Amino acid sequence: MHELPVTESILKIVLAHAEKNDVRRVMTIGLQVGRLSDLEDEWMQRYFDYVSRGTLAEGAKLQIERTPIRLECNACAKIYNVDAANQIDIPCPNCGKKDAKLISGREYFIKNMEVM
């Protein structure tokens, strides 16, 4: 259910940008969503379809790209990717320490829009 406020926020940003740029219709919205985010692609599209009814973004398709989970080792500053949330506590591949901070994987943002 948390997809609803997220899609409402996306629509608000898209419509504000569209208004400033004299857009007639929004066709596609490219999003980047972190792999650790619990936002589901299907539900984001469903909620977007619902909240965008009657706007110039009605019928727009969300193209969702998942960004990797990236950590930065606090000991040696090595930045590395992990495949899943349960790997966040793995040792740094460079120095072997288990002291890292998350630098990406939970974010979501609008990357681009295709408009008419």
C-alpha positions as CSV (number, residue, x, y, z in Angstrom):
1,M,0.0,0.0,0.0
2,H,3.0,2.3,0.4
3,E,3.2,2.5,-3.4
4,L,0.2,4.8,-3.4
5,P,1.9,7.8,-1.8
6,V,5.0,7.2,-3.8
7,T,3.1,7.2,-7.1
8,E,1.1,10.3,-6.0
9,S,4.5,12.0,-5.4
10,I,5.8,10.9,-8.8
11,L,2.7,12.2,-10.5
12,K,2.9,15.6,-8.8
13,I,6.5,16.0,-9.9
14,V,5.7,14.9,-13.5
15,L,2.8,17.2,-13.8
16,A,4.8,20.2,-12.4
17,H,7.5,19.5,-15.0
18,A,5.0,19.0,-17.8
19,E,3.3,22.3,-17.0
20,K,6.6,24.3,-17.0
21,N,7.5,22.8,-20.4
22,D,4.1,23.0,-22.2
23,V,3.8,19.3,-22.5
24,R,0.6,18.0,-24.0
25,R,0.9,14.4,-23.0
26,V,3.3,12.2,-20.9
27,M,3.9,8.9,-22.6
28,T,6.6,7.2,-20.5
29,I,8.2,7.9,-17.1
30,G,11.6,6.3,-16.5
31,L,12.2,5.6,-12.8
32,Q,15.2,4.3,-10.9
33,V,14.3,2.3,-7.8
34,G,16.8,0.7,-5.5
35,R,16.8,-3.1,-5.1
36,L,16.3,-2.8,-1.4
37,S,13.1,-0.8,-1.9
38,D,10.0,-2.8,-1.2
39,L,8.1,-1.0,-3.9
40,E,6.6,-3.5,-6.4
41,D,6.7,-2.6,-10.1
42,E,3.3,-4.0,-10.8
43,W,1.6,-2.1,-8.0
44,M,3.4,1.1,-8.8
45,Q,2.0,1.0,-12.3
46,R,-1.5,0.1,-11.0
47,Y,-1.5,3.0,-8.6
48,F,-0.1,5.3,-11.1
49,D,-2.8,4.4,-13.5
50,Y,-5.3,5.2,-10.8
51,V,-3.9,8.5,-9.6
52,S,-3.2,9.8,-13.1
53,R,-6.7,9.4,-14.5
54,G,-7.9,12.7,-16.1
55,T,-4.4,14.2,-16.2
56,L,-2.0,14.5,-19.1
57,A,-0.1,11.6,-17.7
58,E,-3.1,9.2,-18.0
59,G,-2.0,6.1,-19.8
60,A,1.7,6.7,-19.2
61,K,3.9,3.7,-18.7
62,L,6.4,3.4,-15.9
63,Q,9.8,2.0,-17.0
64,I,11.4,0.9,-13.8
65,E,15.1,0.3,-13.6
66,R,16.4,-1.3,-10.4
67,T,19.6,0.2,-9.0
68,P,22.1,-2.0,-7.3
69,I,22.7,-2.3,-3.6
70,R,26.1,-0.5,-3.1
71,L,28.1,-0.4,0.0
72,E,31.1,1.7,1.0
73,C,33.6,0.1,3.5
74,N,34.2,2.4,6.4
75,A,37.7,1.0,6.9
76,C,39.2,1.2,3.3
77,A,36.6,3.3,1.4
78,K,36.1,0.5,-1.2
79,I,32.7,0.7,-2.9
80,Y,31.2,-2.6,-3.8
81,N,27.8,-4.2,-4.9
82,V,25.9,-6.9,-3.2
83,D,23.2,-9.0,-4.8
84,A,20.6,-9.2,-2.0
85,A,19.6,-7.6,1.3
86,N,20.9,-10.5,3.3
87,Q,24.4,-9.8,2.0
88,I,24.7,-6.4,3.5
89,D,26.7,-7.8,6.4
90,I,29.3,-9.6,4.2
91,P,32.9,-8.7,4.6
92,C,34.5,-6.1,2.3
93,P,36.0,-7.8,-0.7
94,N,39.0,-5.5,-0.4
95,C,40.0,-5.5,3.3
96,G,37.7,-8.2,4.9
97,K,36.1,-5.8,7.5
98,K,32.4,-6.0,8.2
99,D,31.9,-2.2,8.6
100,A,30.2,-0.7,5.6
101,K,27.5,1.9,5.0
102,L,24.8,1.7,2.4
103,I,25.3,4.3,-0.4
104,S,22.5,3.1,-2.8
105,G,19.7,0.6,-3.0
106,R,16.8,2.2,-1.2
107,E,16.3,5.3,-3.3
108,Y,13.8,6.1,-6.0
109,F,13.7,9.0,-8.5
110,I,12.5,10.0,-11.9
111,K,15.2,9.5,-14.4
112,N,13.5,10.8,-17.5
113,M,10.2,11.3,-19.3
114,E,9.0,10.8,-22.9
115,V,6.4,13.5,-23.7
116,M,4.5,15.0,-26.6
